[in-house]
Amino acid sequence: MAPRYHIDLFWYEPDSCWIANVPDLRSCSAHGDTPEEALAELQIAMEGWLETARGCGIAIPEPQYRHTSLAA
């Protein structure tokens, strides 16, 4: 089973778009005109990130990020 990563999804006013990113995957983010579009684009970005990491022999990070209100 693939790791389940935390996803941040937010409106970014300076670019007037939705941003989705995965804090555990450095520089893995995407944007869209709607939250759904940003998430769909992020799925593509995550697949590419993980595929590239595997191809380069880079360790796949375990999910660690927790939103501060959920952190133990």
PQR file of N, CA, C, O and H, with PARSE charges and radii, in Angstrom:
ATOM      1  N   MET A   1       0.829  -1.174   0.000 -0.4000 1.5000
ATOM      2  CA  MET A   1       0.000   0.000   0.000 -0.0000 2.0000
ATOM      3  C   MET A   1       0.882   1.248   0.000  0.5500 1.7000
ATOM      4  O   MET A   1       1.867   1.315   0.735 -0.5500 1.4000
ATOM      5  N   ALA A   2       0.539   2.209  -0.801 -0.4000 1.5000
ATOM      6  CA  ALA A   2       1.308   3.449  -0.896 -0.0000 2.0000
ATOM      7  C   ALA A   2       1.117   4.276   0.372  0.5500 1.7000
ATOM      8  O   ALA A   2       0.051   4.243   0.986 -0.5500 1.4000
ATOM      9  H   ALA A   2      -0.261   2.156  -1.398  0.4000 1.0000
ATOM     10  N   PRO A   3       2.156   5.018   0.760 -0.5600 1.5000
ATOM     11  CA  PRO A   3       2.021   5.884   1.940  0.2800 2.0000
ATOM     12  C   PRO A   3       0.905   6.909   1.746  0.5500 1.7000
ATOM     13  O   PRO A   3       0.639   7.347   0.627 -0.5500 1.4000
ATOM     14  N   ARG A   4       0.273   7.276   2.822 -0.4000 1.5000
ATOM     15  CA  ARG A   4      -0.779   8.298   2.787 -0.0000 2.0000
ATOM     16  C   ARG A   4      -0.213   9.565   3.413  0.5500 1.7000
ATOM     17  O   ARG A   4       0.051   9.625   4.614 -0.5500 1.4000
ATOM     18  H   ARG A   4       0.489   6.921   3.731  0.4000 1.0000
ATOM     19  N   TYR A   5      -0.036  10.557   2.584 -0.4000 1.5000
ATOM     20  CA  TYR A   5       0.575  11.808   3.019 -0.0000 2.0000
ATOM     21  C   TYR A   5      -0.467  12.876   3.317  0.5500 1.7000
ATOM     22  O   TYR A   5      -1.538  12.915   2.712 -0.5500 1.4000
ATOM     23  H   TYR A   5      -0.251  10.509   1.609  0.4000 1.0000
ATOM     24  N   HIS A   6      -0.125  13.738   4.263 -0.4000 1.5000
ATOM     25  CA  HIS A   6      -0.943  14.911   4.550 -0.0000 2.0000
ATOM     26  C   HIS A   6      -0.886  15.846   3.349  0.5500 1.7000
ATOM     27  O   HIS A   6       0.176  16.029   2.754 -0.5500 1.4000
ATOM     28  H   HIS A   6       0.745  13.706   4.754  0.4000 1.0000
ATOM     29  N   ILE A   7      -2.014  16.433   2.993 -0.4000 1.5000
ATOM     30  CA  ILE A   7      -2.085  17.392   1.891 -0.0000 2.0000
ATOM     31  C   ILE A   7      -2.613  18.707   2.438  0.5500 1.7000
ATOM     32  O   ILE A   7      -3.662  18.749   3.080 -0.5500 1.4000
ATOM     33  H   ILE A   7      -2.877  16.284   3.477  0.4000 1.0000
ATOM     34  N   ASP A   8      -1.877  19.780   2.179 -0.4000 1.5000
ATOM     35  CA  ASP A   8      -2.361  21.127   2.476 -0.0000 2.0000
ATOM     36  C   ASP A   8      -3.072  21.641   1.234  0.5500 1.7000
ATOM     37  O   ASP A   8      -2.561  21.504   0.122 -0.5500 1.4000
ATOM     38  H   ASP A   8      -1.024  19.746   1.657  0.4000 1.0000
ATOM     39  N   LEU A   9      -4.242  22.229   1.418 -0.4000 1.5000
ATOM     40  CA  LEU A   9      -5.010  22.802   0.317 -0.0000 2.0000
ATOM     41  C   LEU A   9      -5.480  24.180   0.756  0.5500 1.7000
ATOM     42  O   LEU A   9      -6.161  24.315   1.772 -0.5500 1.4000
ATOM     43  H   LEU A   9      -4.656  22.340   2.321  0.4000 1.0000
ATOM     44  N   PHE A  10      -5.115  25.203  -0.012 -0.4000 1.5000
ATOM     45  CA  PHE A  10      -5.467  26.559   0.393 -0.0000 2.0000
ATOM     46  C   PHE A  10      -5.558  27.493  -0.806  0.5500 1.7000
ATOM     47  O   PHE A  10      -4.972  27.242  -1.860 -0.5500 1.4000
ATOM     48  H   PHE A  10      -4.561  25.093  -0.837  0.4000 1.0000
ATOM     49  N   TRP A  11      -6.305  28.573  -0.621 -0.4000 1.5000
ATOM     50  CA  TRP A  11      -6.428  29.626  -1.623 -0.0000 2.0000
ATOM     51  C   TRP A  11      -5.226  30.548  -1.492  0.5500 1.7000
ATOM     52  O   TRP A  11      -4.893  30.987  -0.392 -0.5500 1.4000
ATOM     53  H   TRP A  11      -6.781  28.777   0.235  0.4000 1.0000
ATOM     54  N   TYR A  12      -4.570  30.844  -2.620 -0.4000 1.5000
ATOM     55  CA  TYR A  12      -3.402  31.717  -2.637 -0.0000 2.0000
ATOM     56  C   TYR A  12      -3.763  32.976  -3.418  0.5500 1.7000
ATOM     57  O   TYR A  12      -3.746  32.989  -4.649 -0.5500 1.4000
ATOM     58  H   TYR A  12      -4.841  30.487  -3.514  0.4000 1.0000
ATOM     59  N   GLU A  13      -4.085  34.021  -2.686 -0.4000 1.5000
ATOM     60  CA  GLU A  13      -4.582  35.260  -3.278 -0.0000 2.0000
ATOM     61  C   GLU A  13      -3.627  35.892  -4.298  0.5500 1.7000
ATOM     62  O   GLU A  13      -4.090  36.329  -5.352 -0.5500 1.4000
ATOM     63  H   GLU A  13      -4.098  34.010  -1.686  0.4000 1.0000
ATOM     64  N   PRO A  14      -2.295  35.963  -4.028 -0.5600 1.5000
ATOM     65  CA  PRO A  14      -1.420  36.626  -5.002  0.2800 2.0000
ATOM     66  C   PRO A  14      -1.499  36.044  -6.424  0.5500 1.7000
ATOM     67  O   PRO A  14      -1.340  36.772  -7.404 -0.5500 1.4000
ATOM     68  N   ASP A  15      -1.742  34.744  -6.531 -0.4000 1.5000
ATOM     69  CA  ASP A  15      -1.856  34.116  -7.850 -0.0000 2.0000
ATOM     70  C   ASP A  15      -3.301  33.777  -8.213  0.5500 1.7000
ATOM     71  O   ASP A  15      -3.557  33.232  -9.287 -0.5500 1.4000
ATOM     72  H   ASP A  15      -1.871  34.152  -5.735  0.4000 1.0000
ATOM     73  N   SER A  16      -4.241  34.094  -7.329 -0.4000 1.5000
ATOM     74  CA  SER A  16      -5.665  33.815  -7.543 -0.0000 2.0000
ATOM     75  C   SER A  16      -5.909  32.372  -7.958  0.5500 1.7000
ATOM     76  O   SER A  16      -6.552  32.104  -8.973 -0.5500 1.4000
ATOM     77  H   SER A  16      -4.033  34.537  -6.457  0.4000 1.0000
ATOM     78  N   CYS A  17      -5.379  31.436  -7.148 -0.4000 1.5000
ATOM     79  CA  CYS A  17      -5.573  30.018  -7.451 -0.0000 2.0000
ATOM     80  C   CYS A  17      -5.521  29.199  -6.167  0.5500 1.7000
ATOM     81  O   CYS A  17      -5.099  29.676  -5.113 -0.5500 1.4000
ATOM     82  H   CYS A  17      -4.857  31.655  -6.323  0.4000 1.0000
ATOM     83  N   TRP A  18      -5.957  27.968  -6.290 -0.4000 1.5000
ATOM     84  CA  TRP A  18      -5.861  27.005  -5.196 -0.0000 2.0000
ATOM     85  C   TRP A  18      -4.511  26.315  -5.272  0.5500 1.7000
ATOM     86  O   TRP A  18      -4.045  25.975  -6.359 -0.5500 1.4000
ATOM     87  H   TRP A  18      -6.300  27.581  -7.147  0.4000 1.0000
ATOM     88  N   ILE A  19      -3.883  26.108  -4.129 -0.4000 1.5000
ATOM     89  CA  ILE A  19      -2.593  25.424  -4.035 -0.0000 2.0000
ATOM     90  C   ILE A  19      -2.792  24.158  -3.213  0.5500 1.7000
ATOM     91  O   ILE A  19      -3.456  24.175  -2.177 -0.5500 1.4000
ATOM     92  H   ILE A  19      -4.261  26.384  -3.245  0.4000 1.0000
ATOM     93  N   ALA A  20      -2.215  23.071  -3.682 -0.4000 1.5000
ATOM     94  CA  ALA A  20      -2.181  21.821  -2.928 -0.0000 2.0000
ATOM     95  C   ALA A  20      -0.717  21.399  -2.833  0.5500 1.7000
ATOM     96  O   ALA A  20       0.003  21.401  -3.832 -0.5500 1.4000
ATOM     97  H   ALA A  20      -1.676  23.057  -4.524  0.4000 1.0000
ATOM     98  N   ASN A  21      -0.285  21.040  -1.632 -0.4000 1.5000
ATOM     99  CA  ASN A  21       1.091  20.572  -1.504 -0.0000 2.0000
ATOM    100  C   ASN A  21       1.188  19.474  -0.448  0.5500 1.7000
ATOM    101  O   ASN A  21       0.315  19.322   0.406 -0.5500 1.4000
ATOM    102  H   ASN A  21      -0.870  21.039  -0.821  0.4000 1.0000
ATOM    103  N   VAL A  22       2.284  18.712  -0.537 -0.4000 1.5000
ATOM    104  CA  VAL A  22       2.552  17.607   0.379 -0.0000 2.0000
ATOM    105  C   VAL A  22       3.801  17.982   1.172  0.5500 1.7000
ATOM    106  O   VAL A  22       4.908  17.912   0.637 -0.5500 1.4000
ATOM    107  H   VAL A  22       2.993  18.835  -1.232  0.4000 1.0000
ATOM    108  N   PRO A  23       3.647  18.379   2.440 -0.5600 1.5000
ATOM    109  CA  PRO A  23       4.810  18.796   3.218  0.2800 2.0000
ATOM    110  C   PRO A  23       5.911  17.737   3.325  0.5500 1.7000
ATOM    111  O   PRO A  23       7.090  18.084   3.402 -0.5500 1.4000
ATOM    112  N   ASP A  24       5.546  16.452   3.330 -0.4000 1.5000
ATOM    113  CA  ASP A  24       6.551  15.395   3.454 -0.0000 2.0000
ATOM    114  C   ASP A  24       7.346  15.148   2.177  0.5500 1.7000
ATOM    115  O   ASP A  24       8.408  14.526   2.221 -0.5500 1.4000
ATOM    116  H   ASP A  24       4.588  16.170   3.267  0.4000 1.0000
ATOM    117  N   LEU A  25       6.847  15.625   1.042 -0.4000 1.5000
ATOM    118  CA  LEU A  25       7.552  15.447  -0.238 -0.0000 2.0000
ATOM    119  C   LEU A  25       8.054  16.813  -0.681  0.5500 1.7000
ATOM    120  O   LEU A  25       7.303  17.610  -1.242 -0.5500 1.4000
ATOM    121  H   LEU A  25       5.984  16.130   1.006  0.4000 1.0000
ATOM    122  N   ARG A  26       9.301  17.067  -0.431 -0.4000 1.5000
ATOM    123  CA  ARG A  26       9.887  18.383  -0.680 -0.0000 2.0000
ATOM    124  C   ARG A  26       9.592  18.875  -2.096  0.5500 1.7000
ATOM    125  O   ARG A  26       9.847  18.184  -3.082 -0.5500 1.4000
ATOM    126  H   ARG A  26       9.911  16.419   0.025  0.4000 1.0000
ATOM    127  N   SER A  27       9.053  20.079  -2.164 -0.4000 1.5000
ATOM    128  CA  SER A  27       8.744  20.765  -3.426 -0.0000 2.0000
ATOM    129  C   SER A  27       7.676  20.070  -4.261  0.5500 1.7000
ATOM    130  O   SER A  27       7.622  20.270  -5.475 -0.5500 1.4000
ATOM    131  H   SER A  27       8.847  20.640  -1.362  0.4000 1.0000
ATOM    132  N   CYS A  28       6.834  19.267  -3.644 -0.4000 1.5000
ATOM    133  CA  CYS A  28       5.752  18.601  -4.373 -0.0000 2.0000
ATOM    134  C   CYS A  28       4.474  19.397  -4.157  0.5500 1.7000
ATOM    135  O   CYS A  28       3.859  19.334  -3.093 -0.5500 1.4000
ATOM    136  H   CYS A  28       6.878  19.105  -2.658  0.4000 1.0000
ATOM    137  N   SER A  29       4.085  20.148  -5.188 -0.4000 1.5000
ATOM    138  CA  SER A  29       2.886  20.966  -5.091 -0.0000 2.0000
ATOM    139  C   SER A  29       2.261  21.135  -6.461  0.5500 1.7000
ATOM    140  O   SER A  29       2.862  20.808  -7.484 -0.5500 1.4000
ATOM    141  H   SER A  29       4.585  20.198  -6.052  0.4000 1.0000
ATOM    142  N   ALA A  30       1.037  21.653  -6.460 -0.4000 1.5000
ATOM    143  CA  ALA A  30       0.328  21.900  -7.713 -0.0000 2.0000
ATOM    144  C   ALA A  30      -0.696  22.995  -7.450  0.5500 1.7000
ATOM    145  O   ALA A  30      -0.967  23.352  -6.303 -0.5500 1.4000
ATOM    146  H   ALA A  30       0.549  21.919  -5.629  0.4000 1.0000
ATOM    147  N   HIS A  31      -1.259  23.521  -8.530 -0.4000 1.5000
ATOM    148  CA  HIS A  31      -2.275  24.563  -8.380 -0.0000 2.0000
ATOM    149  C   HIS A  31      -3.408  24.312  -9.361  0.5500 1.7000
ATOM    150  O   HIS A  31      -3.276  23.533 -10.305 -0.5500 1.4000
ATOM    151  H   HIS A  31      -1.039  23.232  -9.462  0.4000 1.0000
ATOM    152  N   GLY A  32      -4.534  24.994  -9.117 -0.4000 1.5000
ATOM    153  CA  GLY A  32      -5.678  24.877 -10.005 -0.0000 2.0000
ATOM    154  C   GLY A  32      -6.679  25.984  -9.739  0.5500 1.7000
ATOM    155  O   GLY A  32      -6.584  26.706  -8.746 -0.5500 1.4000
ATOM    156  H   GLY A  32      -4.642  25.628  -8.351  0.4000 1.0000
ATOM    157  N   ASP A  33      -7.635  26.103 -10.636 -0.4000 1.5000
ATOM    158  CA  ASP A  33      -8.681  27.114 -10.496 -0.0000 2.0000
ATOM    159  C   ASP A  33      -9.717  26.728  -9.448  0.5500 1.7000
ATOM    160  O   ASP A  33     -10.429  27.587  -8.927 -0.5500 1.4000
ATOM    161  H   ASP A  33      -7.713  25.517 -11.443  0.4000 1.0000
ATOM    162  N   THR A  34      -9.802  25.443  -9.142 -0.4000 1.5000
ATOM    163  CA  THR A  34     -10.726  24.941  -8.126 -0.0000 2.0000
ATOM    164  C   THR A  34      -9.953  24.028  -7.178  0.5500 1.7000
ATOM    165  O   THR A  34      -8.877  23.546  -7.534 -0.5500 1.4000
ATOM    166  H   THR A  34      -9.225  24.745  -9.565  0.4000 1.0000
ATOM    167  N   PRO A  35     -10.480  23.781  -5.980 -0.5600 1.5000
ATOM    168  CA  PRO A  35      -9.798  22.837  -5.092  0.2800 2.0000
ATOM    169  C   PRO A  35      -9.652  21.453  -5.728  0.5500 1.7000
ATOM    170  O   PRO A  35      -8.625  20.792  -5.578 -0.5500 1.4000
ATOM    171  N   GLU A  36     -10.692  21.030  -6.435 -0.4000 1.5000
ATOM    172  CA  GLU A  36     -10.652  19.707  -7.081 -0.0000 2.0000
ATOM    173  C   GLU A  36      -9.561  19.630  -8.138  0.5500 1.7000
ATOM    174  O   GLU A  36      -8.868  18.619  -8.252 -0.5500 1.4000
ATOM    175  H   GLU A  36     -11.527  21.567  -6.558  0.4000 1.0000
ATOM    176  N   GLU A  37      -9.410  20.696  -8.908 -0.4000 1.5000
ATOM    177  CA  GLU A  37      -8.374  20.723  -9.943 -0.0000 2.0000
ATOM    178  C   GLU A  37      -6.985  20.703  -9.310  0.5500 1.7000
ATOM    179  O   GLU A  37      -6.097  19.999  -9.791 -0.5500 1.4000
ATOM    180  H   GLU A  37      -9.972  21.518  -8.815  0.4000 1.0000
ATOM    181  N   ALA A  38      -6.790  21.465  -8.243 -0.4000 1.5000
ATOM    182  CA  ALA A  38      -5.492  21.476  -7.560 -0.0000 2.0000
ATOM    183  C   ALA A  38      -5.158  20.092  -7.021  0.5500 1.7000
ATOM    184  O   ALA A  38      -4.016  19.646  -7.130 -0.5500 1.4000
ATOM    185  H   ALA A  38      -7.511  22.037  -7.852  0.4000 1.0000
ATOM    186  N   LEU A  39      -6.147  19.401  -6.436 -0.4000 1.5000
ATOM    187  CA  LEU A  39      -5.904  18.057  -5.917 -0.0000 2.0000
ATOM    188  C   LEU A  39      -5.617  17.057  -7.029  0.5500 1.7000
ATOM    189  O   LEU A  39      -4.752  16.194  -6.879 -0.5500 1.4000
ATOM    190  H   LEU A  39      -7.075  19.764  -6.348  0.4000 1.0000
ATOM    191  N   ALA A  40      -6.332  17.165  -8.140 -0.4000 1.5000
ATOM    192  CA  ALA A  40      -6.079  16.262  -9.272 -0.0000 2.0000
ATOM    193  C   ALA A  40      -4.672  16.471  -9.820  0.5500 1.7000
ATOM    194  O   ALA A  40      -3.968  15.509 -10.128 -0.5500 1.4000
ATOM    195  H   ALA A  40      -7.035  17.866  -8.262  0.4000 1.0000
ATOM    196  N   GLU A  41      -4.270  17.724  -9.938 -0.4000 1.5000
ATOM    197  CA  GLU A  41      -2.919  18.022 -10.418 -0.0000 2.0000
ATOM    198  C   GLU A  41      -1.863  17.547  -9.421  0.5500 1.7000
ATOM    199  O   GLU A  41      -0.782  17.108  -9.814 -0.5500 1.4000
ATOM    200  H   GLU A  41      -4.842  18.505  -9.687  0.4000 1.0000
ATOM    201  N   LEU A  42      -2.184  17.636  -8.124 -0.4000 1.5000
ATOM    202  CA  LEU A  42      -1.238  17.169  -7.109 -0.0000 2.0000
ATOM    203  C   LEU A  42      -1.049  15.660  -7.196  0.5500 1.7000
ATOM    204  O   LEU A  42       0.062  15.168  -7.001 -0.5500 1.4000
ATOM    205  H   LEU A  42      -3.062  17.993  -7.804  0.4000 1.0000
ATOM    206  N   GLN A  43      -2.105  14.926  -7.484 -0.4000 1.5000
ATOM    207  CA  GLN A  43      -1.964  13.471  -7.636 -0.0000 2.0000
ATOM    208  C   GLN A  43      -0.948  13.143  -8.736  0.5500 1.7000
ATOM    209  O   GLN A  43      -0.125  12.241  -8.579 -0.5500 1.4000
ATOM    210  H   GLN A  43      -3.008  15.326  -7.643  0.4000 1.0000
ATOM    211  N   ILE A  44      -1.010  13.872  -9.833 -0.4000 1.5000
ATOM    212  CA  ILE A  44      -0.051  13.681 -10.928 -0.0000 2.0000
ATOM    213  C   ILE A  44       1.356  14.041 -10.465  0.5500 1.7000
ATOM    214  O   ILE A  44       2.313  13.321 -10.747 -0.5500 1.4000
ATOM    215  H   ILE A  44      -1.679  14.605  -9.960  0.4000 1.0000
ATOM    216  N   ALA A  45       1.474  15.166  -9.748 -0.4000 1.5000
ATOM    217  CA  ALA A  45       2.785  15.597  -9.249 -0.0000 2.0000
ATOM    218  C   ALA A  45       3.367  14.581  -8.269  0.5500 1.7000
ATOM    219  O   ALA A  45       4.563  14.296  -8.310 -0.5500 1.4000
ATOM    220  H   ALA A  45       0.696  15.751  -9.519  0.4000 1.0000
ATOM    221  N   MET A  46       2.527  14.032  -7.389 -0.4000 1.5000
ATOM    222  CA  MET A  46       3.000  13.037  -6.423 -0.0000 2.0000
ATOM    223  C   MET A  46       3.496  11.774  -7.125  0.5500 1.7000
ATOM    224  O   MET A  46       4.540  11.226  -6.771 -0.5500 1.4000
ATOM    225  H   MET A  46       1.554  14.264  -7.355  0.4000 1.0000
ATOM    226  N   GLU A  47       2.743  11.321  -8.113 -0.4000 1.5000
ATOM    227  CA  GLU A  47       3.171  10.130  -8.855 -0.0000 2.0000
ATOM    228  C   GLU A  47       4.521  10.367  -9.510  0.5500 1.7000
ATOM    229  O   GLU A  47       5.395   9.501  -9.472 -0.5500 1.4000
ATOM    230  H   GLU A  47       1.895  11.766  -8.401  0.4000 1.0000
ATOM    231  N   GLY A  48       4.693  11.541 -10.112 -0.4000 1.5000
ATOM    232  CA  GLY A  48       5.973  11.872 -10.739 -0.0000 2.0000
ATOM    233  C   GLY A  48       7.092  11.990  -9.726  0.5500 1.7000
ATOM    234  O   GLY A  48       8.208  11.532  -9.973 -0.5500 1.4000
ATOM    235  H   GLY A  48       3.983  12.245 -10.143  0.4000 1.0000
ATOM    236  N   TRP A  49       6.803  12.604  -8.580 -0.4000 1.5000
ATOM    237  CA  TRP A  49       7.803  12.764  -7.524 -0.0000 2.0000
ATOM    238  C   TRP A  49       8.283  11.388  -7.053  0.5500 1.7000
ATOM    239  O   TRP A  49       9.485  11.132  -6.979 -0.5500 1.4000
ATOM    240  H   TRP A  49       5.897  12.976  -8.379  0.4000 1.0000
ATOM    241  N   LEU A  50       7.327  10.507  -6.735 -0.4000 1.5000
ATOM    242  CA  LEU A  50       7.678   9.183  -6.228 -0.0000 2.0000
ATOM    243  C   LEU A  50       8.388   8.338  -7.280  0.5500 1.7000
ATOM    244  O   LEU A  50       9.343   7.629  -6.962 -0.5500 1.4000
ATOM    245  H   LEU A  50       6.351  10.716  -6.795  0.4000 1.0000
ATOM    246  N   GLU A  51       7.936   8.405  -8.514 -0.4000 1.5000
ATOM    247  CA  GLU A  51       8.578   7.654  -9.600 -0.0000 2.0000
ATOM    248  C   GLU A  51      10.021   8.112  -9.800  0.5500 1.7000
ATOM    249  O   GLU A  51      10.923   7.291  -9.965 -0.5500 1.4000
ATOM    250  H   GLU A  51       7.160   8.980  -8.773  0.4000 1.0000
ATOM    251  N   THR A  52      10.227   9.411  -9.785 -0.4000 1.5000
ATOM    252  CA  THR A  52      11.575   9.956  -9.954 -0.0000 2.0000
ATOM    253  C   THR A  52      12.468   9.551  -8.789  0.5500 1.7000
ATOM    254  O   THR A  52      13.617   9.161  -8.995 -0.5500 1.4000
ATOM    255  H   THR A  52       9.493  10.078  -9.652  0.4000 1.0000
ATOM    256  N   ALA A  53      11.952   9.640  -7.571 -0.4000 1.5000
ATOM    257  CA  ALA A  53      12.740   9.261  -6.396 -0.0000 2.0000
ATOM    258  C   ALA A  53      13.158   7.795  -6.492  0.5500 1.7000
ATOM    259  O   ALA A  53      14.317   7.459  -6.248 -0.5500 1.4000
ATOM    260  H   ALA A  53      11.018   9.957  -7.403  0.4000 1.0000
ATOM    261  N   ARG A  54      12.222   6.931  -6.843 -0.4000 1.5000
ATOM    262  CA  ARG A  54      12.546   5.498  -6.972 -0.0000 2.0000
ATOM    263  C   ARG A  54      13.611   5.284  -8.053  0.5500 1.7000
ATOM    264  O   ARG A  54      14.557   4.520  -7.858 -0.5500 1.4000
ATOM    265  H   ARG A  54      11.281   7.203  -7.041  0.4000 1.0000
ATOM    266  N   GLY A  55      13.451   5.959  -9.184 -0.4000 1.5000
ATOM    267  CA  GLY A  55      14.394   5.815 -10.293 -0.0000 2.0000
ATOM    268  C   GLY A  55      15.790   6.310  -9.960  0.5500 1.7000
ATOM    269  O   GLY A  55      16.775   5.830 -10.521 -0.5500 1.4000
ATOM    270  H   GLY A  55      12.683   6.580  -9.342  0.4000 1.0000
ATOM    271  N   CYS A  56      15.876   7.262  -9.056 -0.4000 1.5000
ATOM    272  CA  CYS A  56      17.175   7.830  -8.663 -0.0000 2.0000
ATOM    273  C   CYS A  56      17.722   7.190  -7.395  0.5500 1.7000
ATOM    274  O   CYS A  56      18.788   7.575  -6.913 -0.5500 1.4000
ATOM    275  H   CYS A  56      15.076   7.652  -8.600  0.4000 1.0000
ATOM    276  N   GLY A  57      17.003   6.221  -6.854 -0.4000 1.5000
ATOM    277  CA  GLY A  57      17.452   5.550  -5.639 -0.0000 2.0000
ATOM    278  C   GLY A  57      17.310   6.399  -4.382  0.5500 1.7000
ATOM    279  O   GLY A  57      18.002   6.165  -3.390 -0.5500 1.4000
ATOM    280  H   GLY A  57      16.137   5.908  -7.245  0.4000 1.0000
ATOM    281  N   ILE A  58      16.422   7.375  -4.420 -0.4000 1.5000
ATOM    282  CA  ILE A  58      16.174   8.236  -3.258 -0.0000 2.0000
ATOM    283  C   ILE A  58      15.134   7.566  -2.370  0.5500 1.7000
ATOM    284  O   ILE A  58      14.116   7.073  -2.855 -0.5500 1.4000
ATOM    285  H   ILE A  58      15.860   7.565  -5.225  0.4000 1.0000
ATOM    286  N   ALA A  59      15.394   7.551  -1.074 -0.4000 1.5000
ATOM    287  CA  ALA A  59      14.462   6.936  -0.129 -0.0000 2.0000
ATOM    288  C   ALA A  59      13.123   7.671  -0.156  0.5500 1.7000
ATOM    289  O   ALA A  59      13.071   8.901  -0.190 -0.5500 1.4000
ATOM    290  H   ALA A  59      16.221   7.952  -0.680  0.4000 1.0000
ATOM    291  N   ILE A  60      12.059   6.902  -0.140 -0.4000 1.5000
ATOM    292  CA  ILE A  60      10.707   7.472  -0.094 -0.0000 2.0000
ATOM    293  C   ILE A  60      10.407   7.795   1.372  0.5500 1.7000
ATOM    294  O   ILE A  60      10.422   6.902   2.220 -0.5500 1.4000
ATOM    295  H   ILE A  60      12.101   5.903  -0.112  0.4000 1.0000
ATOM    296  N   PRO A  61      10.135   9.068   1.672 -0.5600 1.5000
ATOM    297  CA  PRO A  61       9.895   9.416   3.075  0.2800 2.0000
ATOM    298  C   PRO A  61       8.595   8.832   3.613  0.5500 1.7000
ATOM    299  O   PRO A  61       7.589   8.753   2.908 -0.5500 1.4000
ATOM    300  N   GLU A  62       8.642   8.427   4.870 -0.4000 1.5000
ATOM    301  CA  GLU A  62       7.433   7.987   5.557 -0.0000 2.0000
ATOM    302  C   GLU A  62       6.595   9.221   5.882  0.5500 1.7000
ATOM    303  O   GLU A  62       7.151  10.287   6.145 -0.5500 1.4000
ATOM    304  H   GLU A  62       9.460   8.491   5.442  0.4000 1.0000
ATOM    305  N   PRO A  63       5.278   9.098   5.868 -0.5600 1.5000
ATOM    306  CA  PRO A  63       4.439  10.226   6.269  0.2800 2.0000
ATOM    307  C   PRO A  63       4.749  10.611   7.718  0.5500 1.7000
ATOM    308  O   PRO A  63       4.694   9.770   8.616 -0.5500 1.4000
ATOM    309  N   GLN A  64       5.075  11.885   7.938 -0.4000 1.5000
ATOM    310  CA  GLN A  64       5.382  12.351   9.285 -0.0000 2.0000
ATOM    311  C   GLN A  64       4.646  13.628   9.636  0.5500 1.7000
ATOM    312  O   GLN A  64       4.354  13.873  10.807 -0.5500 1.4000
ATOM    313  H   GLN A  64       5.120  12.568   7.209  0.4000 1.0000
ATOM    314  N   TYR A  65       4.340  14.450   8.635 -0.4000 1.5000
ATOM    315  CA  TYR A  65       3.737  15.745   8.903 -0.0000 2.0000
ATOM    316  C   TYR A  65       2.359  15.572   9.517  0.5500 1.7000
ATOM    317  O   TYR A  65       1.561  14.756   9.056 -0.5500 1.4000
ATOM    318  H   TYR A  65       4.577  14.251   7.684  0.4000 1.0000
ATOM    319  N   ARG A  66       2.085  16.340  10.552 -0.4000 1.5000
ATOM    320  CA  ARG A  66       0.760  16.377  11.175 -0.0000 2.0000
ATOM    321  C   ARG A  66       0.410  17.848  11.382  0.5500 1.7000
ATOM    322  O   ARG A  66       1.232  18.622  11.871 -0.5500 1.4000
ATOM    323  H   ARG A  66       2.732  17.003  10.927  0.4000 1.0000
ATOM    324  N   HIS A  67      -0.785  18.223  11.017 -0.4000 1.5000
ATOM    325  CA  HIS A  67      -1.246  19.578  11.267 -0.0000 2.0000
ATOM    326  C   HIS A  67      -1.125  19.857  12.755  0.5500 1.7000
ATOM    327  O   HIS A  67      -1.383  18.973  13.572 -0.5500 1.4000
ATOM    328  H   HIS A  67      -1.453  17.594  10.620  0.4000 1.0000
ATOM    329  N   THR A  68      -0.744  21.055  13.113 -0.4000 1.5000
ATOM    330  CA  THR A  68      -0.466  21.377  14.518 -0.0000 2.0000
ATOM    331  C   THR A  68      -1.639  21.086  15.441  0.5500 1.7000
ATOM    332  O   THR A  68      -1.426  20.736  16.602 -0.5500 1.4000
ATOM    333  H   THR A  68      -0.535  21.773  12.449  0.4000 1.0000
ATOM    334  N   SER A  69      -2.866  21.220  14.962 -0.4000 1.5000
ATOM    335  CA  SER A  69      -4.000  20.925  15.851 -0.0000 2.0000
ATOM    336  C   SER A  69      -4.189  19.433  16.057  0.5500 1.7000
ATOM    337  O   SER A  69      -4.935  19.026  16.948 -0.5500 1.4000
ATOM    338  H   SER A  69      -3.039  21.505  14.019  0.4000 1.0000
ATOM    339  N   LEU A  70      -3.522  18.601  15.245 -0.4000 1.5000
ATOM    340  CA  LEU A  70      -3.640  17.150  15.371 -0.0000 2.0000
ATOM    341  C   LEU A  70      -2.391  16.511  15.951  0.5500 1.7000
ATOM    342  O   LEU A  70      -2.400  15.327  16.288 -0.5500 1.4000
ATOM    343  H   LEU A  70      -2.915  18.932  14.521  0.4000 1.0000
ATOM    344  N   ALA A  71      -1.318  17.279  16.072 -0.4000 1.5000
ATOM    345  CA  ALA A  71      -0.042  16.731  16.552 -0.0000 2.0000
ATOM    346  C   ALA A  71      -0.173  16.291  17.996  0.5500 1.7000
ATOM    347  O   ALA A  71      -0.813  16.949  18.816 -0.5500 1.4000
ATOM    348  H   ALA A  71      -1.311  18.241  15.798  0.4000 1.0000
ATOM    349  N   ALA A  72       0.450  15.161  18.283 -0.4000 1.5000
ATOM    350  CA  ALA A  72       0.402  14.644  19.659 -0.0000 2.0000
ATOM    351  C   ALA A  72       1.603  15.118  20.435  0.5500 1.7000
ATOM    352  O   ALA A  72       1.746  14.790  21.613 -0.5500 1.4000
ATOM    353  H   ALA A  72       0.970  14.626  17.617  0.4000 1.0000
TER
END
